[in-house]
């Protein structure tokens, strides 16, 4: 399976923090820089792409979880 460089960055940040919430601000700052801290559309897009590639049922993710209004979490 192929992941884009940005998909790898998103996934890496989540995998380095298994079971812990990674805030939207942290993801946006680490990947796109502090000037993009309000661009949450980026995250929705990339998480949707990752779910399509990695989850058996992307509409009911088991591993790449959304914490509504806060961020994302990786569960093994």
C-alpha positions as CSV (number, residue, x, y, z in Angstrom):
1,X,0.0,0.0,0.0
2,X,1.2,3.5,-0.8
3,X,1.0,6.4,1.5
4,X,1.8,10.0,0.6
5,X,4.5,11.8,2.6
6,X,1.8,13.7,4.5
7,X,-0.2,10.6,5.2
8,X,3.0,9.1,6.7
9,X,3.5,12.1,8.9
10,X,-0.1,12.0,10.2
11,X,0.1,8.3,10.9
12,X,3.5,8.6,12.5
13,X,2.3,11.2,15.0
14,X,-0.6,9.1,15.9
15,X,1.4,5.9,16.2
16,X,4.0,7.6,18.4
17,X,1.2,8.3,20.9
18,X,-0.8,5.0,21.0
19,X,-4.1,5.3,22.9
20,X,-3.5,9.0,23.7
21,X,-5.3,12.0,22.2
22,X,-3.3,14.0,19.7
23,X,-4.9,17.4,19.4
24,X,-5.8,19.0,16.1
25,X,-3.5,21.9,17.0
26,X,-0.6,19.5,17.6
27,X,-1.1,17.6,14.3
28,X,-1.6,20.8,12.3
29,X,1.5,22.5,13.8
30,X,3.8,19.5,13.5
31,X,2.8,18.7,9.9
32,X,1.9,22.0,8.3
33,X,3.3,24.6,10.7
34,X,1.8,27.0,13.2
35,X,0.3,29.2,10.5
36,X,-2.1,26.4,9.7
37,X,-3.4,25.7,13.2
38,X,-7.0,26.5,12.2
39,X,-7.0,24.6,8.9
40,X,-8.8,21.5,10.3
41,X,-10.1,20.6,6.8
42,X,-6.6,19.2,6.1
43,X,-6.9,16.8,9.0
44,X,-10.4,15.6,8.0
45,X,-9.2,15.0,4.4
46,X,-6.0,13.1,5.4
47,X,-7.7,11.0,8.1
48,X,-10.4,10.0,5.6
49,X,-7.8,8.9,3.1
50,X,-5.9,7.0,5.8
51,X,-9.0,5.2,6.9
52,X,-9.8,4.2,3.3
53,X,-6.4,2.7,3.0
54,X,-6.0,1.1,6.5
55,X,-9.4,0.4,8.1
56,X,-11.4,-2.7,7.1
57,X,-14.6,-0.5,7.3
58,X,-13.6,3.2,7.0
59,X,-17.1,4.3,8.0
60,X,-16.6,2.5,11.4
61,X,-12.9,3.0,12.2
62,X,-11.4,0.8,14.9
63,X,-7.9,2.2,14.8
64,X,-7.9,5.9,13.6
65,X,-10.5,7.4,16.0
66,X,-11.9,10.9,16.0
67,X,-12.3,12.7,19.4
68,X,-14.9,15.2,18.3
69,X,-13.8,18.8,18.6
70,X,-10.5,17.8,20.1
71,X,-8.3,15.6,17.9
72,X,-7.5,12.0,17.0
73,X,-6.4,8.8,18.7
74,X,-4.7,5.6,17.5
75,X,-6.0,2.4,19.0
76,X,-4.2,-0.9,18.2
